[in-house]
Amino acid sequence: MLINQKTYEMKRILLIVSFVFCVLDMIAQSNYIPQRYIYLWDVTYSMCGFVGTDGGGKEIIDHKKDIFDKVVDLLKKQINSKMDPNTIIIVCPFRGKEGLLDTFKCRATKEELSLISIKIDDFARKIKTEKKRTNTDVITAIRQAKANFIDSDADNFLVILTDGIQNERLSDGRLTTMADLCNEIKTWENLDEDNIFAYLYYYMLTVDATDYNLKKTLDDTKNVSGVNPGEAFKSLFTLQPAKKISANIKDDKSAILAFKVNERESLPSDVKVFVSVKDDEESVLDIKDEEFAIVNNQIEIPLNFRYPYEELKNKLPEKSMVTLDIKLIEEERHNAIIRLAAESTILELINKPEKTLTVRIKR
């Protein structure tokens, strides 16, 4: 009888513990936000090396500028590198006034990625056969992608792959320029006002696609990054820091900041970031340009408080928020493209002991 009673109590303990872990897992999943990668794939004829016609109207093909197959391989490499099966992949080939020609969509599972790769290959063969001459219109492609695919239900990453200069005519006959494209890119950071996380990668695949003002705009605009011709075909690693982390001011001596790196390939071992807290009279933390190496896609930040705990607990409310600024060290590398998708995170300081679960066994 005693054995049966002990067995019964043990089963109760296991049931309670299992329930707790299930609740914790549900909470974790409720905070989970998937990523959406949208690829705008320029399929204008110049990607095949077309540079114009001679006096007799014959096409001139510069085989050194034919990067079409190379870009198809890059596109497939990037989408097949995603390791989170909940990642949404959308591939949109675009061309001149036609805008987005098609939409290939899948989730990053092995089966669906295999199918979308086949669709990309089939579409690529069709485009190479058409040999259609058009201008380049990145502006329309960006606007259509924003309107149709970017939303708050996921963290959005728009990747633009182009070899050309913005030069399409509007309906009123005006020829658009790189200045118009720059103005369109500057509006990207307005998505923050709608509580939509969206990051833009602009791949300048050739020297012809580069422009001084475009590069400056890409550098100066929030949540936008340019990729130069010399690095365009390297492996891309996007470090997305957790939006919020927590620490108990009494018990925790450090805070763990995790980075989502949605790549099957391992992040290079020597990637480092600076972390800072704004230095003012109200700050309770001393963190100024402290350097951390990312290990297992995370860093451990020591909590250097300016006040002893007894003073701190009377100074802070039950919950307070501190902004941690993050800066990537050595963004430019010979073997990879590494970008930081957000330059800050919120540290929530909890001013009370963590609750614990106590299980008593009656005998």
Salt bridges, closest charged atoms under 4 A:
GLU9 OE1 - ARG12 NH1 3.45
GLU59 OE2 - ARG133 NH2 3.42
ASP69 OD1 - LYS128 NZ 3.08
ASP84 OD2 - LYS260 NZ 3.05
GLU98 OE1 - ARG95 NE 2.78
GLU98 OE2 - LYS132 NZ 3.29
ASP121 OD1 - LYS76 NZ 2.87
ASP122 OD1 - ARG125 NH2 2.32
GLU130 OE1 - ARG95 NH1 2.95
ASP153 OD1 - ARG36 NH2 2.62
ASP155 OD2 - LYS243 NZ 2.88
ASP180 OD2 - ARG174 NH1 3.28
GLU184 OE1 - ARG143 NE 2.87
GLU184 OE2 - LYS146 NZ 3.71
ASP192 OD2 - LYS222 NZ 2.81
ASP208 OD2 - LYS65 NZ 3.19
ASP220 OD2 - LYS216 NZ 2.80
GLU231 OE2 - ARG339 NH2 3.18
GLU263 OE2 - LYS82 NZ 2.84
ASP270 OD1 - ARG333 NH1 2.89
ASP279 OD1 - ARG306 NH2 2.53
ASP286 OD1 - ARG306 NE 2.79
GLU291 OE2 - LYS272 NZ 3.34
GLU310 OE1 - LYS313 NZ 3.14
GLU318 OE2 - LYS352 NZ 3.39
GLU331 OE1 - ARG339 NH1 3.73
GLU348 OE2 - LYS244 NZ 3.77
